[in-house]
Amino acid sequence: MKTLGTLGERETIRIIERIIKSDAAVGPGDDCAAIDIGDMYLLVTTDMMVTKAHIPKGMGPYDIGWSIVAVNLSDIAAMGGKPLGVVTAIGITRGHPIDFIEQMADGMNDCARRFDTSVVGGDTKEHEDLVLSGTAFGIVPKNAILLRKGAHAGDLIAVSGQLGKAGSGFYSLKRALGLKEAEDALKRPWPRVKEGMLLSKSGIVTSCMDISDGLSASIFELSRMSGMTYEVDYARIPKAKEVEMAFHDLERQKDLVLNFGDDFELLFTIKRQAEDDLLKLSKDSGCPFTVIGKVTSGEENILIDGGKREKLENLGYEHFRTRQQ
């Protein structure tokens, strides 16, 4: 008998997509649903956090509250949207201290306010474990929405920020390495809301998503949605300085950068002639945008490492599957 562990999260989602008949302009399968409201799309997304999968040791209630808002705002950012509000649902035990819920609410509020929106409602229920669900709303002009599909052969592949920082923070907490900036990046993700809106308005972006489950998994998703293949130069990927501090072994560093996830940076493609425009956008936003490869019409996704071409394996994080940490 096939189980969810046989399929993994992404194939499980595709089964649901085949059953559900959505009336939205953009339905299941993208970072957000998009609902037609005239000359704009209303963006709607939801994401969950549960203790075992998402809350590492050392993550306090403020961090948990911040994160549940941040990960949902990251989906709005990935489609170029302006956030309108967030609602949260909390399942929690009756034995939790009152100051735990107060600190968690502070984290939710501070994150929402930092990105010019607010928590507008929600629900609480008694539960045997801590479970949180967030739903974020946003708007984007119809002619500026960023989707996972749309890349063409010759387009350039780019990312925002640096990769591997959150993963370094995970191992720092696990092994007491003291990499505070990396630990903070893991505990309090920073959604690229301003950057997503700038990219949306620029007209140079052909596809986009956020990097939640690892660069390799995100590349495979964009590749699947566009019907194109991707060629990435490992040397060009902007890597957080903490990656070398977390691991001396080069292969472990490579795995951290390509596959760990939780960086919540943007992965996107731009028109081949738009690299100079991207550099200007990077200066305007104060966030580095880096070209790391190109879109091709080959047979498989390729990683170039030290001049050697190899198949890029899809090894990012996936629920219902277990990877050795």
N, C-alpha and C positions, 0 to 999 in steps of 0.2 A: 504494500500500500504506500502510495506517495504521501509524503507529509510536507509541511512548510519547510522543514529542515532540508528536504530533498531539493526544493525549488529555490530557496533563498527569497529575500525580501522583494527584489526587483521583479522576478517572474511572478511572485504572488500578486504584486500590484497590477501586472499586466492581465492576470486572470480577472481581477476585479474590473479593470478597464473594459474588458471584452463583454462583461455582463451589464455594467451600468451604461445607460443611454443618457448622456448629459445634453442639456439644451444650452449650455454655456457656450460663448464664442470660443473660449479655450477651456477644455475640460480636463479630466484626470490625465496626468502624464507630464505636466509642466510644473514649474515651481509654485505657481498659483493658478487658480481658476480665474477666468476673466469673463465678467458679465457685462453685456452691452447696456450702457445707460446714456445713450445719445452720442455725443462726440467724444466720450471718454469710456474707458473700461473700469469697472469696479473690480479690484483684485481681492481675492479671498484665499487665505492659506491657513493650514493648521498643522501643528507639530506637538509631539508629546515628549515628556521626560519621565523616566522611571528609575528608581534607585539603582538597580543592578547594572543597567546598560549605560546610564548617562551621568551618574553622580559619583565621581571618584572620591576616595578618601581625601580629606582636606578641603572639600568644597562646602562652604558654610551656607546657611539659609539665605543670606543676602545674595551670594553668588548664584544660588539656585533660582531665586526670583529674577535676577538680571538675565540669566540664560534663557528662561522660558520665553521672555519677551524678545530677546536678541535673535534667537534662532528663527522666530517667525518673521521678524522685520527683515532678516536676511533674504527670505523668499520674496518679499515685496521689492527689495533692492535689486534682486536678480532679474526682475521684469521691468526695471526702470521706474517703479512706482513711488508716489509720495504717500507715506503712511497716514491713515485717518484715525486709527484706533486699534486697541487690542482688548480681547476678552480672555479670561483665564478660568479654567476649572481645576479645582484642587481636591484630590483624594488624600486624606491624612488621618493618622490614628488619633484617638482621643487622648493618648498619653503624651503627645507632643507638647512641650512647654509653650506658653502664650508668646514669649518673646521670640520663639522660632518663627511663628506665623507673622509677627510684626516685622522682623528683619527681612523675611522673604517678601513681604509687601513693599518694604522700602526698596529692595532691589528691583522689583517690577516697576515701581513708580519712577525710580531714578533712570532706569534704562529707557523707558518710554519717553520721559521728559528730555533726556539727552538727545533723542532723535526726533524731537518736535512733534510728539504725539502723546497719547495718554491711555491708561487702562480704563476702559469705559464700563466694565461690568464683568460678570462671571458667575461661578457657582462653587460651592464647597460640599463635600460628602465625606462621611466616615469611611475609611478604608484600612486594610491591614498593613498597607505599605504606603510610602509617599509616591504619589502619581500626579503629574501636572500635565494639563493640556492647554495650549494657547491657540487662539485664532486671531489673525491680524487682517485688517482691511486697508486697502489703499486705492489710489486712482492713478491712471496713466492715460495720456492722449492716445487715441486709437492708432495714429500714425507713428507713434514713438514706442510702442510696446516691444519689449525684448523677449524673444522666445528661444526655446532650446533648439528648434529647427531653423533652417535658413542659411547655413553655411554653404559656400561654393568652393570648388577646387581653386586654389590660388589664394584664398583668404589667409590672413595671418592669425595665429593663435596667440592670445595674450592672457595675462593674469594680473590681478591687483595685488599689492602688498608683497609679503614674503610667505613662503610655505615651510611647514615643519615646526613652527613655533609652538602650536598647541600640543602636538605630539611630544615635543621635547618637554613641555610642561607636565604631561602625563607621566613620563618616565622620571622626571625630576621628583614629583610627588611620591612615586612608587619606590624610588631608590634614595630619597633624601639628598638630592644633588644641590639643592639651594638655588635653582634657576628661577628667581622670583618673577621676572618679566614673562617668562614662558609659562609659569604656573598661572599667572594672572590672565594670560591670553586664553588658556584652557578654561579657566573658571568663569571668565567674563568675556565671551566672544564679542567682537566689534562688527556689527553689520555694516556693509558698505552702502548705506542709504544715499548719502550725498553723491558718491561716485556713480551709483547706478543711475541716478537721475541725470547726471552729466553725460554719461554714455548714451542714455536714451535720447537726449536732446541733440546729440552730436550728428546723428544720421550715418555714422560710419560702422556701427555694430551690426553684424549679420546674425549672430546667435549669442546666447548667454545663459549661464546658470551659476549658482553659488557652489562652492566646494565644501560640502559638509561631510561626505563619505570618502574623501581622498581624491587626489588629482587624477589617478588612473581611472577610477570609477566614473568620475565626471566627464573625462574625455570619451570614454566608451558610450556614455549616455548621449552626449552631443553628436558623436559619430552615428549612433543608431538613429537618432531623430532626423539628421540631415541626409543620411544615406551616403555620406562621405567617409574618408579615412583621415587620420590625423598623424602627423609626423612631428615629434617633439624632440628638441635638443636638450638633453639633461643639463649640460653646462650652462645653458641660458636661463634655467629656472632660478628665480630669486629665492635663496635659501636663508632662513633665519640663522643668526650666528650661533644660537643655542644648539643647533643640530649637531655640530662637531663636539659640543660639550656633553651632549647626551650619550653619544656613541663615538668611539674612535674608529670602529670598524666601518669601512666605506660602504659595504653592502647594507649594513643596518641603517646608515645614514640615508642611503638611497631609498630603502623601504619606507623610512619615516617621511621623506619628502613626497614620494609618489603615492603612498597608500594609506597613511594614517588618518587623515581627515581632521575635522573640527576646527580648521582654520577660518572657514566662512569668508574666504576671499572670493572674488568673482573670476570665473573662467569664461572668456568670450572670444569671438572671432570678429575680425574687422576686414573691410575691403582692402585688397592688396596694396592700393596706392595711398592708404590713409595712415601710414606709420608716423609721418611728421605731425599729422593732426592729433594722433594719440599722445605724442610727446607733449604737445601743447596742453591737452586735457590733463595730463599727469601734473604739469606745473600748476594749472589752475586749481586742481583739486587738492594738491598737497599730498597726494597718494601716488606712489610709483606704479606705473603700468608698464609691464615688460612683455615684449614679444618673445615667445618661447618655441615657435615652430610655425608650420603651415598646414593648411587643409589640402588633401590630395584625393585622387580618385583611384587609389590602389586597392589591394585586396585585404589589407589588415593595418591596424594602427602600429606605428613604428616608434621606437625610442632610439635616438642616436646618443651613444655614450662613449666618449673618447675616440670618436671617429668610427666606431663599430655600430652597425645597424642591427637591431634585434627587435623581436616582437614585443610590443608593449602589453604586458599582462594586466588583466582586470583584477586587481587584488585589493581594492578598497574595502572599507567596512561595509558589511551587509548583515542586517538582522536575520535571525534564524540560522546563520552560519557561524562557526567558531573559528577564529584565527588565533594562533599563538601570539601572546603579547610579550 
